[in-house]
Every structure is written in structure tokens, then in C-alpha cells.
Amino acid sequence: MPKQSVDSRPYGFGNTNRRFTKQSRKVAGDLARDRFAFNQAMKGNDCAKICKGGDFVVQERDFFGAEIGKPKIYKVKTGTSKVTEAEEKHKRQLRP
């Protein structure tokens, strides 16, 4: 059987698997982290990323920019994923 040409494929897209290498759950996690940081910025809070994962330190601010309370640590998760024991330990270590 001869090899299929690009013309035989609809719209000539070819192999799209190489173009979209990131899995959908990783893309959803990235979107959730970006959405969380954006929502905190819209509220006027300071949001700083701690590490590569979804850990954020959020400092609440009032209308005039003064700090309210202590900074809080948030772990951003998507879907039904649970916080692991190691993540809980890491959160306890980062507590200010």
C-alpha cells in the first residue's frame, strides 16, 4: 500500500499530535493557576507564586493599599485532585 500524501488528508493538516504536546489536564492546571492569580489581582490583593506548582502567597489589601491580616498560602488544584501529604507538610513549613 502506498504512503498517503498530504493531499489525501482533509484540509491538509497532517499529524497534529506533534503540534499539541501538552496534555489537556496540564493545560487545565495552567489555566486554573492563571485564573486564580488574575482573580486575586482584580480584588486588589498581592499574589506571589512560591514555586513551580500552584502554591501562591496572597496578602489581602484594603481600598487604600494597606495590608489586612497575615499573608495566606493557597494551593490551586483542578477537578477532583487532592492535596497530598507532602504538600500538606510543605504548606506547614511555609506558614509565616
N, C-alpha and C positions, 0 to 999 in steps of 0.2 A: 504494500500500500504506500503510495507516495506521501511525502510530508505535506501537511496543509500549508497553504500560503496565507499571507496576511489578508489577501483579498477574500478568502473564503470565510473569514470570521466576520460576524456582524459589526458594523461600524469601525472595523479595523483596530480594535483596542488591544488585541494581543493578550499577553499574560499580565493580568493586573495584580497577581499575588506578590510580585516583586516590588510593586509601587506602594502598596499598603502593608507595610511590615508590622506595624504596631497592632497588638490585639485590641479588640473592642473594649474589654474590661479595663485595660490600661488607659485607653483614651478617655473612658468614663471617669476614671480616677483623676486624671489630669484636669478634666473639665470641672469636677467637683471641687478640687483644690483652688482652681482659679475663681470659681463662683463664690467660694467661701471668702477668699481674700477681697474680692470685689464688693461683696455684701458688707463686710466689716468696714471697708473704706467708705462706702455710701452712708454708713451710720456715723462716720466721723471718728472711728476708733483706729488706733495704731495696730497694724497686723504685721508681724515679722515671722518669717519662716525660720524654724530652728535647724532642721536638717533636710536631707533629700526627700524624705517621706512627707506625710501630711501633717506634721506637727507644726502648730502655729502658736505664738505667744501674742495675746490680744490685750492691749491696755485700753480700757474704756476712757473716753474723754467727754466732757460736757460741751455745751454750746460755745463756750469761750476758750476751750482748749485745755482746761485744767484736768488733771488726772482724777479719775474716780476709782477708788479702791485699789486693790493689788492686781498685777497682771495675771491672766488666766491662761492655762495651756489647753489647747484644743487639738484633738486628733480627728482628722477628716477621713471618714470611711464612706464607701458607697455600697448600695444594695444591702445584703444580709451579712456582710463581712463583720467579724467580731474582733475586738481588741484582744491581742494575745497576752500571755503572762509576761513576756519580755517587754512588751510595750507598756504594760502597767508599771513594771519595775522602772523603766526608763522615765516614765512620767513622774513617779515619786522622786527620782533623783533630780529632776529638773525643777521641782517645786521651789519657788522663791521664798 
